[in-house]
């Protein structure tokens, strides 16, 4: 780890996209990467999990049941995020942040060792549901907790770069999961993968999460906990401040995170959309999807660095104004160009825009709320949006089935962008002064 820190410091001195990284910051982004790895494993292995934990009477019903359990991880997030955010704001956000990865590691490891439906019957899917709910509770606290700690600490003077690193680390977790699953399929037969090979990524993820929890506990040594903890106001006053005094901020924050959530879920759905409605190679689609993830990592760092010198709200508004047009033309060009060049443009350009939206959007979100309400408010906005737009694949499928035109989905992004722009102009944002 020391070599990595020295490497990043060296590049920072040369004016590269890297910022100065210390042990505190490294522990935050490392844990976020592992949490994202654990959370997305279920979606990537949904077929194998469905066949293991649900009765085999109907293969399509199996998959639907498995994906329904996957959605539970999103649906529990608003309530879980709000409760954990309140505890973090009123008592100790650092300890809740460490607890989230411990819970994720426990639930991930539990899925990896859980007996199949053939072994324990109906108890198998019920325990799987419990484990997925635990994962949802854990992930509800991760990104909001990380954004809050970054914006509360001395990184607030470099918030865009901090957010850029944070979001790069989450996608790195996605890539880790994808590579490990690919290796499992490479070294084992399909029968072995279905029998027990799919459990390997879960076991590895659970162990890594426990290791991350052990080192993340050190964060409590780096922060003045009394300084980070707000004064003890009553619960009634606390909720009143969030709902009444910061109502516009909540609306703005939900608008920002809604665009983030819808864009993310649409990207996850893109491979299925391309396979279903276009004559493109499945292998090429997966390859450029993977390259899109790498593009996102790089450009989160790039935009994080660039936004240190620009007005964040102006950049964000410009990005979301052009985002729907970009989606429209990128989907349209698939019919005009086709093949690998078309896939390259689609995934690369889409993920560059998503990097811009994530980096600037979360930087704005971190500045919307006062310190003593920040974790709860961010959790509320972020998790509610992802719960709502966990249905994005179903919405897209319905729209395309009715219109027979995939590019029509850009209208949804246009409506979200328009509503968000109106919300952003309804209240002046207090930006952090740059030094």
N, C-alpha and C positions, 0 to 999 in steps of 0.2 A: 504494500500500500504506500510506503514512503517513496518508492520510486515513481509511482503514479502522481503523487502530489508534487514532487520535484519537477516532473515533466510538464505538468499543467502550469506551474509557476513560471517556468522558463518561457513557455509560449505566451503567457500573459505579459511578460516583460517585453516581448517582441511585438506586442500589439495584435496578437492573433485573436481568434474568436474565444479562446479560453480565458476564463477569469481566475482570479486567485482562489484556490481551493485549500481549505484547512480540514482538520479532522472532524470538526463539528458538522461542516457542510457535507463532507463525504459520507458520514453516517446517515444523514437525512436522505440523500439521493440513493444510496445503496439499499436502504430499507424499502423505499418506494419502488425500486426496480424489482426486488424480490416479491413484494406484495402483488404487483401487476402480473408477474410470472405465474404466481399461484392462482390468481383469480381467473386468468384467461385459459388456463389448462383445461378447465371443464368444457368450454366452448369448442376448443380445438379437438377434444377427444369425445365429443358428444355421442357419436355413433357407437363407439366401444362401450361407453358408460351406459347408454340406453339398453344395449343388449345384455349387459351384465346384471343390471339392477331392476329390470322390468320384465314381465312375462312375455314369452315369445309367440303369442297368438297372432300378432300382426306387426310386421316390421315397421310400417309407417306409424302405427300407433305407438310403438316403442320409442321412435325418434321424437314424436310429438311430446310424449311424456317426459323424455329426457330433456328436451329443450324448454319445457315448462318449468322444470326444476332449475334450469339455467337462469330463466327469467326471474325466479324468486330472489336470486342474489341481487338483482336490481330493485325489485319491488320493496324489499325491507329497508333499503338504504335511507329514504327520507326520515322515517321515524328513528332508526338507529343513529343516523348522523346527527339529528337534532338533539337526542338525549346525550350522546357522547360529547357533542359540541358544548352543550350546557355544562356538563361536568368539567370539561376542559377549561371553559371560560371562567367558571366560578371557583375552580380549585387548582388544577394543574394540567396545562395543555401538554407539557413534555411527557408526563407519565402516561396519559391517555395515548399519546403518539407511540410510545414504546409498547403499550398494551395491545394496540391494533395488530402489530406484526406477530405477537405471541399468539393471538387468537387465530390469525390467518395460518400460521404454521401448524397449530393443533388441528384445525379443520381440514387442512390439505393432507396432512399425514393420516388423518382418520379416514378420508376417502381412499387413500392408497392401500389401507389394510382392511377395509370394510368387506365382509363376506358377501357373496353374490345372492341373487334371488333364489337360485337353485339350492343354496345352502341354508338360508335362514328365512326364506319366504318373504311375506309382506313386510317384515321388519327391515329388510334391505333398503327398499325405496324410502321408507319412513326415516331411517337413519341418514340416508343420502340427503333428503330434504333438510334435516337438521344441520348437517355439515355445510350445505350450501347457504343456509340462512346465516350460519356463523361466519362464513366467508363474506357475505354481503354486509354484515355488521362491521366486520373488520375493515373492509375496503371503504365503507362510508366515512371512516375516521381518517383514512390515510392521506389522500390528496388535500382535503380541507385542512387537516392538521399540519401538513408540510407547508402549505401556502401561508398559514397563520404564523407559524414559527419563523419562516423566512421574513415575513413582513413586520414581525414584532422585534426582530433582532437587528444587529448592525448590517445585515444584508439588505435592509430596506433601502439603503442608498444605492443599491445595485440590483433592484428588484427584478428588472427585466432579464438580466443575465441569470439570476438565481432561478427564476421560473423556467428559463430556457434549459438550464441543466436538469431541473426537476423533471420536465416533460420528456427530455431526451432519455433520462434514466428509465421512465415508465415504458417507453417503446423498446428500450434495450431489453427489458424483461419479457416483452412480447416476442422479440427475436430469439432470446434464449429458449423460450418455450417451444417455438417453431423448430429451431435447430435440434433440440433434444428429441422431439417427437419424430422428426425426419430420421435421426440416427436410430431410434427404436425400430422404425419401419425398415431401415436399411439392413440392420443386423439380425432381425427376427422375421419369421414367416408371419403371414396375416393371421394364421390360426394361433400362433404363440402370442402375438400382440393382443388379440381378442381375449385369449385365456388369462394372461397375467402381465404381458409386456407393457400394456397401457398404464399399469400401476407405477412403473419405474419413475416417470417424471414427477408424479405426486409424492413419492417417497423422497426423492432428491429435493423437491421444493420444500417439503415440510422440514427436513433437516436444515436446509439453508436458512429458512425463516427463523428457526430456533437459534442458529448461530448469529443471525442478524439482530435478534432480540437481545442476545447476550451483550453484543457490542453497542447496541443502541441505548442500553441502559446508561452508558457513559454520558449521554446527552444531559442527564440531570446534574452532572458535575460541571457543565459548561455554562449553565444559565443561572441567573439570579432568580430563583423561583418566586420569591416574594415580589420581586419587581414585575414578573410576568403575570402574576395572579392579581385580578382586580379586587377591589374592596368588596366585602360581603354585603351586597344588597339583597333584598328579599326576592324570592322566586317570582312573586307577582309583579314587582317592579321591573325585574329582569325581562320577563316575557312582554310586559307592556312597552318597554323601550324598543324591543325588536319589532313588534307588530305595529305599533303606533308611530313612535318617533322615527323609525328607520324604514317605514313602509315603502317609500320611493326607492330607497336603496335596495330593498328586497326585490322589488319589481325589476330594477335595472340589473341586479345580479342574476336573477332568474332568466332574464332575456339574454345576457351574455352566455350563461352556461347552457341555455337551450340550443343556441347555435353551435356551441362546442359539442354538445351531446348528439344532436342530429347529424352533424358532419361526421362524427366518429362512428356512429352506428351505420351510416350509409356506406362509409369506407369498408367496414367489416362485411357488409352485405354485397359489395361490388363484385367479388369473385363469383358468387352465385348468380348475380344479375347477368354478368358477361357469359357465363356458361349456359344460362337458360335461354337468352334471347339473341345471342350472336354466335356465329360460326368461328370461334376462336379456340386455339389449343388450350386445354386445361393446364398443361405443363407451363405454357407461356404465361398464362394468367397468374399462376402461383409464383412464378419467378419474378414477375414485375410487381406483384403485390409485396413480395419480400423486399425488393429494391425500393419500393415506396416507403416502407418502414425505415429503411436506412436514410432515405432522403429526408424524412421527418426529423430524425435524430440530428442530422447535420444542420438543417435550416432552423431548428429551434435554437441551436447555439449561435447561428449567424444573426437571427432576428433579436435574440437576447442581447447581443453585443451592440447591434445597430440602434436599438431603442433607447440606449443610454443617452443618446444625443438628439432624440426627436420626441415630439409630443405624442404620448402613447394613445390618447383618445383619437387624435386626428388620424394616426396610422391605422387604428382599429376600424374607424368608420370608413376610411378609404378601402380597407380590405373587404369588409362585409358588403360594401356597395357593389364591388366587382365580383364577389364570390358567386352569386347566382348565375351571372353571365358566363363565368369561367366553367361552371358545371354544365351549363347548356351546350356550349361549344365543344367541350371535351367529350361529351357523350355523342354529340352529333358527328364529330370527326371520326368516330369508330366506323360508321358506314361509309365515309368518304375515303378514308385512308386504309384502315384495316391492318391486321397483322401486328407484328412486333412494334413498328414505329408508332402505331396508334396506341398500343398498350403503354409504351414508354411515356408518351405525352400525358395520357390519362392519369397514371399513378404518380408520376413525378410532379406534374403541375398541381394535382389535387393535394398532395401531401405538403407541397411548399405553402399552399394557401392555409392548410390546416395548422402548420407550424406557426404561421403568422397569426392566425386566430387564437390559438392556444396561448402563445407567448404574450401577446398584447392583451388578450381578454382576461387571462388570470392575473396579469399585472394590474389591470383596472379593478378587478374583483377584490384584490387584496387591499385596495384603498377606499372602498365604498363604506366601510363600517368602522366605528370606534373600537379601540383596543379591547375593551371589556365585553364586547358583543361579537367580536370578529369570527371566532371559531364556529360558534353556533350559526351565525348568519351565512357564512360561506358554506357550511355543511348543508344547511337548508336549501340554498339555491342550487348547489352542485348536484346533490343527490336527488332532489326532486326532478330536475331536468333529465338526468340519466334514467330515472324510473319511467318517466313519461315516454322518452324516446327509445326505450328498450323495445317498444313496439314499432320502431321505424321500419324494420324489414317487412313486417306485415302491411304497414301503410304503403310502402313502395310497391310491394307485390300487387296490392289492390289497385293502385293508381295506374300502374302499367297494364294490368289486365283489362281495365276499363277503357283506357285511351289508346293502347297498342303503340305508345310512343314513350321510350325510356327518358328522353330529354325533358319531358314534362315535369319531372321531379324538381327541376330548377325553380319552378313556381313556388314550391314549398319553402325553399331557401330564400326566395325573394320576399315572401310574406314575413318570415321570421326576421330577416334583415331590416325590413321597413319598420316593423314594430319596435325592434331594438334601437334603431336610430332615433325614433320619436322618444323612446324612454331615456336615452342618453342625453338628449337635449332638454329634458324636463328638469334637470337638476345639475348644477355645477359640481364637478368632481374636484376634490381637494388632492392635487397631485403632490407627491413628495418632491421637495426641492432638490435639484441636482447640485452636487458639489464638485 
